[in-house]
């Protein structure tokens, strides 16, 4: 069975593409433009009675160097578009720009580990957050500024820095969550899954090609052994259905893929939530964490390795493996680009994946935000 291998030039291009797509100036401006049009449409979501997210602003506002507040759950996203979608769904009335900055130990401990392309060099913080209540649980919604790929810096011993792992450990020590969810965009790997579907896994695997190819953790899978609560999953899928038309390209955001055969999925709507260990997906089938702009195709067999591919989640698993009493955790990843047709040439495959990611990252994250809500609401039922 063959998996993707890339020559040096392709690896470099895919590495640069990962940074520009997620954190370049165009990415920020695109996120703002899409949010300006989309946000009014994501209001007054009809959550079940008593289960809607309730914002809990902190007064007085915490200092950036303060520890995080104690909470029951942390839900973390990575990018501007993702955090805007999370704000619209889970912190209603409080835009992402009003979230509280978190910079504890940033200058002394983290900054020396962060390479020149790290977004936190501009923002001067580890992340930003807001607190809400869902089903009587105190939930911290968090947008990270640290990222495995962007922060990577060669250390004196020849290894690459991984400050996001330390941030996870610090966040857990501060907030003492019972549950930690990572969420946001990812690339699909199954042709049976569509744009906007959500993959939920209790496992994550490092599948690195470049800076972390020789890291001792590369190729390792980390697991969190617990049962995902499914009671509110049907309600989440019903809510997702009301936004699914925004993934068709026929209404805002309008668009046409660069090739009519870009995807191998059926593009059927409404969107669905897929869990590891359910409906033929192996138990603990992981989310794949990579260090380039990688995506699944109909021919590269990534579905044999995992459920979806993204760029940070396994760092949480690694951090938790080094904690004596870690929280439960899971990855909640929307398919911002569906599985690509592997019979297209490589450049066209990239163009297809880029088109979907740029066009639909906000709206697909609305889907994973609703899935995150469902898991937290169900976790509250059991607490």
C-alpha positions in Angstrom: 0.0 0.0 0.0 1.4 3.4 -1.0 1.2 6.6 1.0 2.2 10.1 -0.1 5.9 10.8 -0.7 7.1 14.2 -1.8 10.3 15.6 -3.3 12.1 18.5 -1.6 10.6 21.2 -3.8 7.0 20.0 -3.2 7.6 19.7 0.6 8.8 23.3 0.7 5.9 24.5 -1.4 3.4 22.7 0.8 5.1 24.0 3.9 4.9 27.6 2.7 1.3 27.0 1.6 0.3 25.9 5.1 1.5 29.1 6.6 0.1 31.5 4.0 -3.3 29.8 3.9 -3.8 29.8 7.6 -1.9 32.8 8.9 -0.9 35.1 6.0 -2.3 38.6 5.5 -4.7 37.3 2.9 -6.0 34.6 5.3 -6.8 37.3 7.9 -8.5 39.6 5.4 -10.5 36.7 3.9 -11.7 35.7 7.4 -12.9 39.2 8.1 -14.7 39.5 4.8 -16.4 36.2 5.1 -17.4 36.8 8.7 -18.9 40.2 7.9 -21.3 38.6 5.5 -21.8 35.3 7.4 -22.1 36.4 11.1 -25.6 37.9 10.7 -26.8 34.6 9.4 -25.5 32.7 12.4 -27.6 34.3 15.1 -30.4 33.1 17.4 -29.5 29.4 16.8 -32.5 27.4 18.1 -30.6 25.3 20.7 -32.7 23.0 22.8 -34.2 24.7 25.9 -31.7 25.0 28.7 -28.7 24.0 26.6 -27.8 27.1 24.7 -24.3 28.5 25.4 -24.5 31.4 27.9 -21.6 33.9 27.8 -19.9 34.6 31.2 -17.8 37.7 30.8 -15.2 38.2 33.5 -15.3 41.5 35.5 -12.8 42.9 35.9 -11.1 41.6 32.8 -8.2 39.3 33.5 -4.6 40.5 33.0 -2.9 38.7 30.0 -0.3 37.3 32.4 -3.0 35.7 34.7 -3.6 32.0 34.8 -6.6 30.7 33.0 -9.8 30.4 35.1 -10.8 27.0 36.4 -13.3 25.3 34.0 -14.9 22.0 33.3 -14.1 22.0 29.5 -11.7 23.6 27.1 -12.6 23.8 23.4 -9.7 25.1 21.2 -9.4 26.4 17.6 -6.5 27.5 15.5 -7.2 30.2 13.0 -9.0 33.5 12.6 -11.9 32.1 10.5 -12.3 29.2 13.0 -12.4 31.5 16.0 -14.9 33.8 14.3 -17.2 30.8 13.7 -16.8 29.6 17.2 -17.6 33.1 18.5 -20.7 33.3 16.4 -22.0 29.9 17.6 -20.6 29.5 21.1 -19.9 33.0 22.5 -22.9 34.9 21.0 -22.7 38.7 21.5 -18.9 38.5 22.1 -16.9 38.7 18.9 -13.5 37.0 18.9 -11.8 40.4 19.1 -13.3 40.8 22.5 -11.9 37.6 23.9 -9.3 37.9 26.7 -5.6 37.6 25.7 -3.6 34.9 27.4 0.2 35.5 27.6 1.3 33.7 30.8 5.1 33.1 30.6 5.1 34.1 26.9 8.2 36.3 26.9 10.4 34.2 29.1 9.5 30.6 28.3 7.8 30.5 24.9 9.2 33.3 22.7 12.8 31.8 22.7 11.2 28.6 21.2 9.3 30.3 18.4 10.6 30.5 14.9 10.4 33.6 12.7 7.1 32.6 11.0 5.2 32.0 14.3 2.0 34.2 14.5 2.5 34.8 18.2 5.6 36.9 17.4 3.1 39.5 16.1 0.3 39.0 18.6 2.6 38.7 21.7 0.4 36.1 23.3 -0.3 32.4 23.6 -3.9 32.8 22.7 -7.2 34.4 23.6 -10.3 33.0 25.4 -13.8 33.5 26.6 -15.9 31.6 29.1 -19.5 30.3 28.5 -21.8 27.9 30.3 -23.3 24.9 28.5 -25.6 22.5 30.4 -24.2 23.7 33.8 -20.6 23.2 32.7 -18.1 26.0 32.7 -16.5 26.0 29.2 -13.4 27.9 28.0 -13.4 28.7 24.3 -9.8 29.2 23.3 -8.0 30.4 20.1 -4.4 29.4 20.1 -1.6 31.5 18.6 0.9 28.6 18.9 1.1 26.0 16.1 3.4 23.0 15.6 4.4 23.9 12.0 4.6 27.7 12.2 6.6 27.8 15.5 9.2 25.2 14.5 12.7 26.3 15.2 15.9 24.3 15.2 17.3 24.0 18.7 21.0 23.7 19.7 20.6 19.9 20.0 19.3 19.6 16.4 15.7 18.9 17.3 12.8 21.2 16.4 11.0 23.2 19.0 7.4 22.3 20.0 6.2 25.1 22.3 2.5 24.2 21.7 3.0 21.1 23.8 4.2 23.2 26.7 1.2 25.5 26.2 -1.2 22.6 26.4 0.4 21.4 29.7 0.2 25.0 31.1 -3.4 25.4 30.1 -4.3 22.1 31.7 -2.4 23.0 34.9 -4.2 26.4 35.0 -7.8 25.4 34.2 -7.9 21.8 35.5 -10.5 20.8 32.8 -12.2 17.4 32.9 -12.4 17.5 29.1 -10.3 19.1 26.4 -11.6 19.3 22.8 -9.6 20.5 19.8 -11.7 21.6 16.9 -11.6 23.4 13.5 -10.8 22.7 9.9 -9.2 19.6 8.4 -8.8 17.8 5.1 -11.0 14.8 4.3 -9.6 11.4 3.6 -12.7 9.3 2.9 -14.5 9.7 -0.4 -17.7 8.8 1.4 -17.5 12.0 3.5 -18.5 15.4 2.2 -17.5 19.1 2.6 -18.7 20.2 6.0 -18.9 16.8 7.6 -17.3 16.4 11.0 -14.9 13.7 12.1 -14.7 13.1 15.9 -11.9 10.9 17.2 -10.5 10.0 20.6 -7.1 9.6 19.0 -4.5 11.6 17.1 -1.4 10.4 15.1 1.7 12.4 14.0 2.2 11.9 10.3 4.9 14.4 9.5 6.9 14.8 6.3 9.3 17.7 6.9 10.5 19.5 10.0 9.3 16.8 12.3 9.9 13.8 10.1 12.7 12.5 12.3 11.0 13.5 15.6 10.8 10.5 18.1 7.0 11.0 18.3 6.4 10.9 14.5 4.3 7.9 13.5 3.0 7.5 17.1 -0.7 7.5 18.0 -2.1 8.9 21.2 -5.5 7.9 22.6 -8.0 9.1 25.3 -10.1 6.1 26.4 -13.6 7.3 27.1 -17.0 7.3 25.5 -18.2 10.2 23.4 -21.7 11.2 24.5 -24.0 11.0 21.6 -27.4 12.1 23.0 -27.3 15.5 21.4 -25.6 14.5 18.1 -28.9 14.2 16.2 -29.8 17.7 17.5 -26.5 19.1 16.3 -27.0 17.5 12.8 -30.4 19.1 12.6 -28.9 22.5 13.4 -26.1 21.9 10.9 -28.7 21.2 8.2 -30.0 24.8 8.4 -26.5 26.1 7.4 -25.5 23.4 4.8 -26.7 25.4 1.8 -23.7 27.7 2.4 -21.4 24.8 1.4 -22.8 24.5 -2.1 -21.2 27.5 -3.7 -24.6 28.5 -5.0 -25.3 31.1 -2.3 -22.8 33.1 -0.1 -20.0 32.2 -0.4 -20.5 31.7 -4.1 -17.8 29.9 -6.1 -16.9 27.2 -8.5 -14.0 24.7 -8.0 -11.0 25.0 -10.4 -12.0 21.7 -11.9 -15.4 20.1 -12.0 -13.9 16.8 -10.9 -12.0 18.3 -7.8 -13.7 16.1 -5.2 -14.3 12.4 -5.0 -17.1 12.7 -2.5 -20.8 12.8 -3.4 -21.3 16.3 -2.0 -24.6 15.3 -0.4 -26.2 17.5 2.2 -27.1 17.9 5.1 -23.7 17.4 6.7 -23.1 14.5 9.0 -21.1 13.8 12.2 -18.8 10.7 12.1 -17.4 9.1 15.3 -14.4 6.7 15.6 -15.6 3.2 16.2 -19.0 3.8 14.6 -20.4 2.8 11.1 -17.4 0.9 9.9 -14.7 3.4 11.2 -12.2 1.6 13.3 -12.2 2.4 17.1 -9.6 5.1 17.9 -9.0 5.7 14.2 -7.0 8.9 14.7 -7.0 12.4 13.3 -3.7 12.8 11.5 -1.4 15.7 12.4 1.1 16.8 9.8 3.6 19.5 9.2 2.8 20.5 5.6 -0.4 21.4 3.8 -1.6 17.8 3.3 -4.9 16.5 2.2 -6.5 13.2 1.4 -7.1 12.0 -2.1 -8.9 9.1 -3.7 -5.6 7.4 -4.3 -3.2 8.2 -1.4 -4.7 5.9 1.2 -4.7 8.3 4.1 -8.1 6.8 5.1 -6.1 3.7 6.1 -4.2 5.8 8.6 -6.8 8.1 10.0 -10.2 10.0 9.8 -9.0 13.4 8.7 -5.7 15.4 8.4 -4.8 18.7 10.2 -1.7 20.3 11.9 -1.9 20.4 15.7 -4.1 17.8 17.4 -1.5 15.1 18.2 0.4 17.7 20.2 -2.4 17.6 22.7 -2.2 13.8 22.9 1.6 14.0 23.4 1.2 16.6 26.1 -1.4 14.5 27.9 0.8 11.4 27.7 3.3 13.3 29.9 0.7 14.3 32.5 0.0 12.0 35.5 -3.7 12.7 35.5 -4.6 14.2 32.1 -8.1 15.3 31.1 -10.2 13.3 28.7 -9.8 14.6 25.2 -11.0 14.3 21.6 -10.5 15.9 18.2 -13.6 17.5 16.5 -12.6 18.3 12.9 -14.7 19.6 10.1 -13.9 18.8 6.5 -13.0 22.2 5.1 -11.7 20.5 2.0 -13.3 17.2 1.0 -11.2 14.3 -0.2 -9.6 15.3 -3.6 -9.7 13.4 -6.8 -6.3 11.7 -6.9 -6.4 11.3 -10.7 -5.9 15.0 -11.2 -2.3 16.2 -11.6 -0.6 17.3 -8.4 -0.9 21.1 -9.0 -4.6 20.8 -9.7 -5.1 18.7 -6.6 -3.5 21.5 -4.6 -5.6 24.2 -6.3 -8.8 22.2 -5.5 -7.8 21.8 -1.8 -6.9 25.5 -1.5 -10.2 26.6 -3.1 -12.3 24.6 -0.6 -10.2 25.7 2.4 -10.3 29.4 1.6 -13.9 29.5 0.5 -15.6 27.4 3.2 -13.4 27.3 6.3 -15.8 29.6 8.2 -18.9 27.7 7.3 -17.5 24.3 7.9 -16.3 25.4 11.3 -19.9 26.4 12.1 -20.5 22.7 11.7 -17.7 21.6 14.1 -18.7 24.3 16.6 -22.2 22.8 16.7 -20.7 19.3 17.1 -18.5 20.6 19.9 -21.6 22.0 21.6 -23.4 18.6 21.3 -20.4 16.8 22.9 -20.2 19.3 25.8 -23.9 19.2 26.4 -23.8 15.4 26.5 -20.8 15.6 28.8 -22.9 17.8 31.1 -25.6 15.2 31.3 -23.1 12.7 32.6 -21.4 15.1 35.1 
